[in-house]
């Protein structure tokens, strides 16, 4: 690392050979060397962070697409169903169990990405209202 820094310092000093003040040229070369070193470190850190979170990014993309194309439309259809007083069938209940399992499985992911917590909380409230209304419907059906 020191050898690389020395090499950068000497290469960059050549840029300032036309300077009238050799100390100024040397200081600028050192500053540029440190700036380049800092940039390299920053780029490595960004790559490391990107690699660490690339799995998260991919998983979030899949979850968002699944939510938009599958889960939300199905949840809204179930909400309409229970709001009409209908009972949930086995497939509906299995779907809701899968959704709640998904919430549990992805809790750590959402904790790492708080920008999605509001959306997840909203989705959870929709599913909770479906479950509550479904329970009311079951109770009403059993009292008939």
N, C-alpha and C positions, 0 to 999 in steps of 0.2 A: 504494500500500500504506500509506504514512504517512497519507494523507488518510482512508483507511478505518479505520485504527487510531484516529485522532483522533475520528472520528465515533462509533466504538464506545465510546471512552472517555467522551465527553460524554453519550451515551445512557445508559450504565451509571451515570454519576455521578448522574443523575436518580433512580436507585433509592435513593440514599443521602442525598437532600436532607433527610430527616428526622433524619439523624445530627447529634448535637450537636458533633462534631469534624469540621470541613471537611477537614482533612488526612487523616483516617482515611477519609472518604468518597472522596476523590480517589485515595488509595492502593488502596482496594478496587476502584474503577472501573478503574484501570490494571491491577491484577492480573487482574480479570475480562477485560479486553481482551486481555491476553497469553494467558490461558487459552483464550479463544475463537480467537485466532490460532493457537495451538498445536493446538487441536482441528481447525480447518480444514486445517492442514498435515498432520496425522495422517490425516484422512479422505482427502485427496488422495493421500497416499502409499499408503494401503490400496487405494484405487481403482486407482492405477497398478499396484501389485503384483498385484491381482486381475486386471486386464486383461492383464498380462504372463503370468500363469499360467493364465488361463482356457482358453487353448489346451491347456496341459498337463492341466488338470483334465478337459477333454472327451476328450482322447486317452487319459488314464488310465482314465476311465470305460469307454470303448470297449474298451480292452485287457483290463480286468478282466472285462467281460461276455463277451468272446470267450474268454478263458481259462476262465472258469467254465462256459460253455455249450457250447463247441466243443472247445477244445484239451485241457483236463484229461480230459474223458470219452474223447476219442480216444486220448490218451496212456495212460490206464489200460487201454483195450482193447488197445492195441499191446503194453503190458507183459505182459498176460495171454497174448497171442498168442506173444510170444517166450519167455515162461516155459514155455509148453507145447512149446517146441522148434520152432515153426513159423518159416518164413522170411517176411521182409517182401516185399510185392509193390511194384510201381512206384508205386502210389498212396500206400502207406505211406511210402515213401522220399521222395516228393515232399512229403508232409505234413511230415515231419521237416526237410527242407531249408527249407521255408517257415518253420517254427518257428525254426530257427537263424538264418535271415535276419532274422526279426522281432527276435530278441535283439540282433543287430548293429545294426539300424536304430534301435532304441529305447534303446540304451546311454546316450546323452546324457540322455534323458528320465529314466531310472532313476537316473543319477548326480545329477540335480537333485532327486530325491525319494528319499533314502536309506531312508525308511520302507518302501519296497517292495523293497529289495534282498534281504532274507531270503527273501521269497516267490519272487522271481525265481530266486535261487540254488537253492531247493528244486525249482522247476519244471525248471531246467536239469539238476539231478542226476537227476531222473526220466527226462528225455530221454537223458541220457548213459548211464544204466543200460540203457535200451532199445537204444541203439546198440551198446553193448558186448555185450549178450546176443545181439542180431541178428548181430553179427560172429562170435560163437562158434557160433551156429546155422549160419551160412554155411560156416564152416570145417568143422564136423562133417558137413554135407551134402556138401561137396566131397570128403571123405575116404572116403565110402561107395562 
